[in-house]
């Protein structure tokens, strides 16, 4: 496989992040997948932080249009209030 992951694999690995609008928005504003994971890990469990990293990789490797289409078609990103029980306290 090439250095960039296949789109279908990234979609599968990124899908847990789509349940949380806050993570999707983080990916929209941060360019680095590593930085996305670092920031997400401060508030979210490891699984969601890693999924946000994969979502950022999808955006970086396949472009904004593919990213936005993926987010829109899954239609699973919820408002930040709906995912509060998954956010770490602090």
SEROTOR-130047 format. One line per 3 residues: number of its first residue (from 0); their letters; for each residue x, y, z of N, C-alpha, C, O. Coordinates in pm, whole numbers, m for minus. Example, Ala and Ser with C-alpha at 12.3 -4.5 7.8 and 13.67 -1.06 7.14 Angstrom:
<sites>
0	AS	1319:m569:780:1230:m450:780:1320:m330:780:1424:m332:846 | 1285:m225:708:1367:m106:714:1290:3:787:1341:114:804 $
</sites>
This chain:
<sites>
0	XXX	86:m117:0:0:0:0:91:124:0:202:119:52 | 43:232:m58:120:356:m62:125:418:77:63:368:172 | 202:529:88:214:596:217:81:651:265:55:651:385 $
3	XXX	m3:697:175:m134:745:217:m230:627:224:m227:536:140 | m313:629:324:m410:521:341:m521:534:238:m551:643:191 | m580:422:204:m693:421:112:m810:495:176:m830:490:297 $
6	XXX	m886:561:93:m999:641:140:m1098:557:220:m1143:601:325 | m1131:440:174:m1228:355:245:m1178:317:384:m1256:312:479 | m1048:290:397:m991:256:527:m996:377:621:m1029:363:739 $
9	XXX	m962:494:570:m968:615:652:m1111:644:698:m1133:684:812 | m1207:624:610:m1347:647:646:m1388:555:761:m1454:598:856 | m1348:431:752:m1382:334:857:m1320:374:991:m1386:372:1095 $
12	XXX	m1191:411:988:m1121:445:1110:m1166:580:1168:m1158:602:1289 | m1211:671:1083:m1251:805:1125:m1396:811:1174:m1433:907:1242 | m1476:715:1141:m1620:723:1168:m1657:750:1315:m1756:820:1337 $
15	XXX	m1584:699:1416:m1623:732:1554:m1616:883:1585:m1689:931:1672 | m1532:956:1516:m1520:1101:1540:m1641:1176:1487:m1671:1286:1535 | m1710:1120:1391:m1822:1189:1328:m1942:1203:1420:m2034:1279:1390 $
18	XXX	m1943:1132:1529:m2054:1142:1625:m2048:1270:1708:m2141:1301:1782 | m1938:1343:1695:m1913:1459:1781:m1875:1580:1696:m1767:1585:1638 | m1965:1677:1691:m1943:1797:1610:m1815:1870:1653:m1747:1929:1570 $
21	XXX	m1783:1866:1781:m1662:1933:1829:m1536:1876:1763:m1445:1951:1727 | m1531:1744:1748:m1415:1682:1683:m1411:1714:1535:m1304:1741:1480 | m1526:1711:1470:m1531:1746:1327:m1483:1889:1307:m1407:1917:1215 $
24	XXX	m1528:1980:1392:m1486:2119:1381:m1338:2137:1410:m1272:2221:1348 | m1283:2059:1502:m1140:2063:1529:m1062:2027:1403:m963:2092:1370 | m1106:1925:1333:m1040:1884:1209:m1051:1994:1103:m960:2011:1023 $
27	XXX	m1161:2066:1103:m1178:2177:1006:m1078:2290:1030:m1038:2357:935 | m1037:2312:1154:m949:2426:1182:m803:2389:1200:m716:2477:1191 | m773:2264:1225:m634:2222:1249:m585:2138:1132:m652:2044:1089 $
30	XXX	m467:2171:1080:m414:2103:962:m338:1974:992:m332:1886:906 | m280:1962:1107:m194:1849:1139:m272:1737:1208:m333:1759:1313 | m271:1616:1151:m336:1504:1219:m281:1477:1358:m356:1443:1449 $
33	XXX	m151:1492:1375:m91:1470:1508:m141:1573:1608:m169:1540:1723 | m152:1698:1564:m201:1804:1652:m348:1783:1685:m391:1807:1798 | m426:1738:1587:m567:1707:1612:m578:1602:1722:m658:1617:1814 $
36	XXX	m498:1497:1712:m503:1392:1813:m460:1444:1949:m520:1410:2051 | m355:1525:1953:m307:1580:2079:m413:1666:2147:m439:1651:2267 | m475:1754:2071:m579:1842:2127:m701:1760:2169:m756:1782:2276 $
39	XXX	m742:1667:2085:m859:1585:2116:m836:1499:2240:m928:1478:2319 | m715:1449:2256:m684:1361:2370:m696:1432:2505:m712:1368:2608 | m687:1564:2502:m701:1639:2627:m844:1638:2680:m866:1659:2800 $
42	XXX	m940:1613:2592:m1082:1616:2633:m1158:1488:2605:m1263:1465:2665 | m1109:1407:2516:m1185:1292:2469:m1111:1162:2498:m989:1162:2512 | m1184:1051:2509:m1119:921:2524:m1030:888:2404:m1047:944:2295 $
45	XXX	m938:799:2424:m839:762:2322:m903:724:2189:m854:763:2083 | m1011:650:2193:m1075:604:2069:m1121:722:1982:m1098:723:1861 | m1185:820:2044:m1232:936:1969:m1115:1022:1922:m1118:1076:1811 $
48	XXX	m1011:1035:2004:m894:1114:1966:m824:1051:1845:m784:1122:1752 | m810:919:1845:m749:852:1730:m838:864:1606:m787:883:1496 | m967:853:1624:m1059:867:1511:m1050:1007:1452:m1056:1024:1331 $
51	XXX	m1035:1107:1538:m1019:1245:1489:m890:1258:1409:m887:1328:1308 | m784:1191:1452:m659:1191:1376:m681:1132:1237:m633:1187:1138 | m752:1020:1229:m777:959:1099:m865:1049:1012:m847:1055:890 $
54	XXX	m959:1119:1073:m1042:1213:998:m955:1327:943:m976:1371:830 | m860:1373:1022:m767:1477:974:m678:1424:862:m646:1496:768 | m639:1298:871:m560:1237:764:m643:1229:635:m591:1253:526 $
57	XXX	m770:1195:648:m859:1191:533:m863:1327:465:m851:1338:343 | m881:1431:546:m886:1568:491:m754:1605:424:m754:1658:313 | m644:1576:491:m511:1611:437:m482:1535:306:m437:1595:208 $
60	XXX	m508:1405:305:m470:1321:192:m567:1326:75:m528:1304:m40 | m694:1355:103:m796:1347:m2:m867:1479:m29:m948:1488:m122 | m839:1581:49:m890:1715:21:m1016:1752:97:m1088:1669:151 $
63	XXX	m1038:1884:98:m1153:1940:170:m1287:1893:114:m1381:1867:189 | m1296:1881:m18:m1423:1840:m78:m1462:1699:m36:m1577:1674:m2 | m1367:1608:m38:m1394:1469:4:m1429:1467:153:m1523:1398:194 $
66	XXX	m1355:1542:232:m1382:1551:376:m1524:1600:402:m1600:1536:476 | m1561:1713:342:m1693:1772:367:m1805:1680:315:m1911:1670:378 | m1783:1615:204:m1883:1520:152:m1900:1403:247:m2012:1360:273 $
69	XXX	m1789:1351:298:m1795:1240:393:m1871:1280:519:m1957:1205:566 | m1841:1397:573:m1908:1445:693:m2057:1464:666:m2141:1423:746 | m2090:1526:553:m2230:1556:520:m2310:1429:492:m2426:1419:535 $
72	XXX	m2253:1334:423:m2328:1214:385:m2348:1120:502:m2447:1046:505 | m2258:1121:599:m2280:1034:714:m2384:1095:805:m2458:1023:873 | m2390:1229:808:m2492:1302:883:m2502:1254:1028:m2610:1248:1086 $
75	XXX	m2384:1220:1086:m2384:1170:1223:m2322:1267:1321:m2329:1246:1442 | m2260:1374:1271:m2201:1471:1363:m2313:1541:1439:m2405:1597:1378 | m2306:1536:1570:m2411:1593:1653:m2364:1722:1715:m2247:1757:1708 $
78	XXX	m2456:1791:1775:m2418:1913:1845:m2330:1877:1964:m2340:1765:2015 | m2245:1969:2009:m2156:1938:2122:m2231:1894:2248:m2178:1812:2323 | m2349:1943:2272:m2424:1903:2391:m2462:1756:2390:m2472:1694:2497 $
81	XXX	m2483:1699:2274:m2526:1560:2266:m2415:1462:2298:m2444:1347:2329 | m2288:1504:2294:m2177:1413:2321:m2110:1439:2454:m2002:1385:2480 | m2171:1519:2538:m2108:1559:2662:m2072:1441:2751:m1970:1446:2820 $
84	XXX	m2151:1337:2752:m2122:1226:2840:m1993:1155:2801:m1941:1076:2880 | m1942:1179:2681:m1820:1115:2635:m1695:1201:2659:m1583:1154:2644 | m1716:1324:2697:m1605:1418:2719:m1549:1396:2858:m1623:1376:2954 $
87	XXX	m1416:1400:2866:m1353:1387:2997:m1380:1510:3080:m1385:1621:3026 | m1397:1493:3207:m1413:1606:3297:m1284:1683:3311:m1176:1630:3286 | m1296:1808:3351:m1172:1881:3371:m1192:2022:3365:m1096:2098:3380 $
</sites>
